Amino acid sequence: MIGDDPALRAAYGLCRRRTREQDPAEYALIQLVPAALRPACWALWAAASALDDLGDDRTAPAAERAARVEEWITALHRELPAGTSPDPVRHALADTAARWRLDLSELHGAMVQVQDDTHGRHFPDWAAWRTWGRDNLLPWFGQVRTLFDRAGVPVALRLDCRETYEEFLDGVRLTDILTDLSADLAQGDLLLPEEAVRPYPGAADDLAHRRWSPAVAALVTQLTGLARQWVTQDGLSRGMHPGPAEPIASSWARSRAAMVCRTVAGPGCMPRLRPSWVTHWRARPVSCVTSAATAGLQRRCARSSAAPG
């Protein structure tokens, strides 16, 4: 599906490598979609990742990071009509948009949000947190849905289950935030709403100083249970074509595995958080849980991937 253009093949190859190296679980999920759609999924993932990397690069001041994100967005919109770019990620994304007739203007708001986030993020309550997360995730999900539709594999979403779909995405977002908690805190970002942290006295200060304490443990346990509840949507893919249904089911399993890892490990899942003096727990190893989850995804990939790529 990519063709013989060496530059284009190299661009998609770079997107594939970045997806595989930076997010192996997401790469495994993409391997479950029809082979013809995988390059487009790699391009979409790599584009979102490239923007996030520009916005999160703490070696540069906020104003410079915002300018870099704006420059990337402006360049993409300038290059889309030609379907090519000197930047390999934008080259693959522009080709994907032309090849599958995707309207990338629908991503503009999500991209601008990355630019705005360079100045810091603060969520007073769950409503503000959900708005931020959904404004970021739903447009990208919409592109993948359109991609499946263009390929003749419609993603049928029941209108009476819209809140279920959005709650599932909230659960995926919360799972990722809990998984990346120590890395985000090291950058000065606490991507949890004040409403969630406030009931645990001392947790905000402990998190700010990257200390694992009983208050932090209680907060993380409560949020882990909430994330598990949100991602456990048994009827999410009911009635869907097997093409999109299998990755969605695997995404659910991936998030559940991450929550099991979080529950079993305690502070072991956040090695950069220092235990406080009142904490005397020993974290159980989680490598076996992580390995089992990864192996399960790999087995499903092997069964479902008849074609290479």
N, C-alpha and C positions, 0 to 999 in steps of 0.2 A: 504493500500500500504506500510505502514511502517513495518509491522510485529509485532512480540511479544517480541522482544529483549528489556528488560526494559531500558538498557543504551541508546539504539538507540532512543526509544520513548521519553526518558527524554531529549535527545539532541535536537530532533526536537521540543519538547515542549518548551524548552528554547528559540530556535530560533523564535518560534511563539510568545512567550510572549515579547521578545525584540522588534520584529517588531511592535506588537500591542501597546506597551507602549512608544516606542521611535518615532514611525512615524505612528500614527493612520490612516492618509490619505493613506499612502502606504499599510497599512494592509487592508484597505477597498478595494483598487484596487485589491489586491491579492485575496480577497474573491470573486471577479468576475470571476476568471479563473476557469477552470474545477477543481473539488475537488481533483482529483488524483495528480494534479500538485502543489497544494498549499504548501505541505511540502518542496518541492524542492525550491520554490520561497522564503519561509521563510529562508531556509538555505543560499541561495545566498545573500539575503538582510542582514542577520545577519553577514555573513562573510565580506561583504563590510563595514558594520558598525563597526565591531570589528577592522578592519585595520585602519579605519578613527579615531576611538577612541584612538588607540595606537599612531597614528601620531599627534593627536591634544591635547594630554595630557600635558598641559603647567605646570604641577607640576614637570615635568622632563625636563632637558636640551635637546636641539635639537639632540645632538649626541646619547644620551640614547634613545630618541624616535625612531630615525632611526634604532638603533640596535634592539630595540624591534620589529619593523615592519619586519626587515630582519629575525629575529629569527622565527617569526610567519610564514613568507613565506617559509622559509627553512623547518620548521617542517611540513607544509602542503605537500610539494612535497615529503618529506621522508615518510609520512604516506599514501599517495594516493594509492600505490600498495596494501596495506593491507586493504584499505577501512574503516579504523577505526582510532581513535585518543583519547588520554586521555582528550583533550580539547573538550568540547561538541559541540561547533560551528564547529570546523574542523571535528569532527566525523560526524555530519550531512552533511557537505559539501562533505566529502569523500564518504559517502554513496550515496549522490545524484549523484555524478560523476559516480560511479560504476553502479548505478541503471538505469540511463538514458544515459549512454555512452557519457558523456560530456568530452571534452578535456579541462581541466582547465589550460593547458599550455598557452592557448590563453589569459588568464587573467594575465600572468606574467608581461607584460609591465605595465598594469594598477596598479598592486600591487606595483611594483617598483616605480611608479610615486608617490604613497603615501609616500614611504620612502624618495624620493627626496624632496617632499614638506615640510618635517620637517625642512628644512633649509631656508624656506621662499619662497613665491611665488611673482613674479613680472611680469606684462604683459604690455609691451610698447604699444601694439596695439591690435585691435580686432583679427587679424590673430593669434597672439600668444595665446590669450585667447581661441579662438576656438580650436586650436590644443591641448591645455591642457585639455579642457573640453571633447572634442571628444575622445581623447586618454584614458580618464578615463571612460567615459560612454559607448562608443560603444562596448568594449569587454564584459561588463556585459550584455548589451542588446543582444549581439550575443549569450550568453549562454541561455538567456530566449527564444530567437528565436529557438535555437537548441532543447531546452526542448520541446517546442510545436511541432516541427517537429517529434521528437522521439515518441511523444504521438499520432501521426497521425492527428495533427491539424496544418497544415503548415501555416506559416506566410509568405504570398506572398508579396514580396516587388517589386514594379515596378522599373526596372532599370532606367527609364526616370524620376523617382521621388526621386532619391537618395538625391539630395540636399534638397528636401522638408523634408525628414526624419531627416537629420542632422540638419536642421534649427529648426525643432520641438524640438530636443534634446537640442539645444542651448537655446531655449526658456524655457525649463524645468530647465536647469542649471541656467539661469539668474533669473528665478522666485525664485529658492531656495536661491540664493545669496542675493537677495533683502530681502527675508523673514528673513534670518539669519544675516542680515547686522550688527545689534548691537552686537550680540554675537561674530561675527568674528572680529569686530573692537576692542572688549574688549580683544581679544587675539593678537592684533597687525596685523591682516590680513585684507587687503583691496583687495578683489578678483574681482576688476573691472579694465579694461585696462586704462592706462593713456590717451589713445586716447579719451575715453568716458568722462573722468573727466576734461580734460584740457579746454574745452570750457566754463567751469563754474568757473570763478576766485574765489578763496577762498574756493571752495568746498573741495579740497584735505586737506587743513589745518583744516577745520571744522570737516571733517570726522576723521582725525588723533586725534583730541581732543574730538571726540564724541559729537559734537555740531550740533543741528538741526538749519539750517539757510536758508535764501531764496535761496542761491546757492545750498545747499544740496537738498532742496525741488524741485528746477527746475531740477536738475540732476536725482533725483529719479523719478520724473514725466515723464521725457523723456525716461528713461530706462524701466519704467513700460509700457509705450506705445509700446516700442520696443519688450519687452517680450510678450505682448499680441499679437502683430503682428506675432511673430515667432510661438507661440503655436496655433494660429488660422489657422489650416490647414484642411479645411473641407473635402478634398479628401484623407486624410491620410490613413484611413482604408478601402477605397472603394475596393471592391473585395476580402477582407479578410474573412476567416472563422469567424463566430461569437465569437468563443472562445477567440482569441486574439483581435478581433475588439472591443469588449465591454470594456475591460480594457484600451485600447488605447483611446477610446472616453471618458472614464471617467477620464483618466489622463489629457486630453485636458480640460475637464470641471473643474477639480480640479485646474489646473493652471490658468484658467480664473477666478475662484472664488478668488484665492489668489491675482490676479491683481485687482479685484474689491475691495477687502479688502484694498489693498495698496492705491488705488486711493481715497477711501472714508476716510481713517484714517489719511493720512499724517503722522506726527510724532507719532501718537498713535500706529502705527504698530511697532515702534522702541522705546519702552519706556526707553531704557537705553541711548538714545541720548538726551543730555540736550539742550533745546531751547536756542538759542543765545539771547543776549539782544535786537536785532532788530526784533525778531520774536514774534508776539503777537497772533498767531493762537491758537484756541482751537480745539483739535482733537475730531472728532465725534466718538462715541463708535462703535466698530467693532464686538462685541460679537454676535450681531444678524446676521451679514453677515457670520461669521465663523460657527455659529450654523446651519444656513440654508444650507450652503455648506456641512457640515458634515452629517446633517440629510438626504440630498438628496443622498449622497453616501450610507448611511446606508439603505435607502429604496431600492436602486438599488441592493444592496447586498442581501437583504431579498427576492427580486423577483427572483434573478438569482441563489440562492444557495439552490438547492433542497436537497443536501446531507450535513450532518454535517461536520465540520472540517475546 
